[in-house]
Amino acid sequence: MTKDSSDRGRADPAAWGEATRLVRGGLSRSPHGETSEALYLNSGFVYPDAETAAARFAGEAEGYVYARYGNPTVTMFEERLRLLEGAEACYGTASGMSAVFGALACQLRAGDHIVASRALFGSCYQIITAILPRFGITYTLVDSGDLDQWRKAFTRQTKCAFLESPSNPGLEIIDLEAVSHIAHEHGAMVVVDNVFATPVLQKPMTLGADIVVYSGTKHIDGQGRCLGGAILSTAKFKEEQLKPFLRHTGPSLSPFNAWVMLKGLETLKLRVLAQCAAAERIALALQDMAAVERVLYPTLPSHPQRDLAMRQMKAGGTLVTFFVKGGRARAFDALRQLRIIDISNNLGDAKSLITHPASTTHRNIGEEARATMGITEGMLRLSVGLEEVEDLLSDLSNALS
Ligand SMILES: *Cc1c(COP(=O)(O)O)cnc(C)c1O
């Protein structure tokens, strides 16, 4: 790969402001000098001679060998996200769930223990409570905000703390700094699912987290096109734990999806901040609607962890959760009446999307687990998009009246 001519040999991307990192971070131009990042849609690589092939396989020469191990477009995506997060290393994965599973499974073995927040995304809950236990890895779930519960849950076998803040769909906020401190006292690694906050609003590593995972499918693509994910860590963790596990088990990020997400990152900050501003206006308006029992949004004065949210995050996020009076029947009625906002379990999209968690994303975990997470039949989770806020407000008020 030739030097990017626009670098002119003097750029230091780590010193760039966030917006510049998002637009130019990781850019590595081919000899053709294309403006936009190139899409290298290839699985294999050829070598000038057998000696070069042997040297690359031996790890003695730089260069790609196979797309399951790495691809130039995937590398550009990883480098751009790495610079945004301020992490030492980034590993792109096929989906958010492969990032969650990979980050945990690469370092755990039978006999190990995980402490996790109870309020988790449905599939994260399945990994911790159903899949990893099959391999002899035990767990303890704790209430997000109760630091005493966190303290008591760690044992000598605890290797990892896993958490999500804000949580899906309850928007519970966890004190990342306090939990990281507790985990580190017990020699455990802190893995944060930062999907709801996005790297624009919250940087868990600056608060003590060791590993951050993303679903690129959500805000990073942000336009409903591709599945993808990423794990951010130290360079040592990537080399020693992630690479040996992920290269051989194969949840590789497709170069095409990496390219879409690389372009998504360019507008991530603009989109997320605009969506947050709209979400806050909508949360305030929903509070005044008669059909609405309660609204959850991290920056509302009524949110139980508002101060923590404002300390830890740049804005409240793009999701608003609210409770409709009258349970499932009234919630479904409201969904039926919407004319603009689509019914979809996806989130972080330019299009506003709404879902009924009890019957969709959190159906599988069962009624009992739903009750402990506060997921009732009247709960709706709204992902606020980029439409005119006035249109969204009238769509909601019509549907709820
Ligand atoms: C969507 C989501 C995931 C999983 O991401 P996929 O790309 O769908 O695999 C994990 N955690 C949270 C909080 C999510 O919202």
The ligand as an ORCA input file, in Angstrom:
! r2SCAN-3c Opt
* xyz 0 1
  C     -28.243     -5.000     18.722
  C     -27.465     -5.116     19.949
  C     -26.484     -6.111     20.055
  C     -26.244     -7.130     18.983
  O     -25.816     -6.608     17.756
  P     -26.053     -7.373     16.354
  O     -25.277     -6.547     15.394
  O     -27.521     -7.380     16.111
  O     -25.515     -8.744     16.508
  C     -25.772     -6.189     21.246
  N     -25.998     -5.329     22.249
  C     -26.925     -4.350     22.178
  C     -27.119     -3.441     23.341
  C     -27.693     -4.212     21.022
  O     -28.627     -3.256     20.953
*
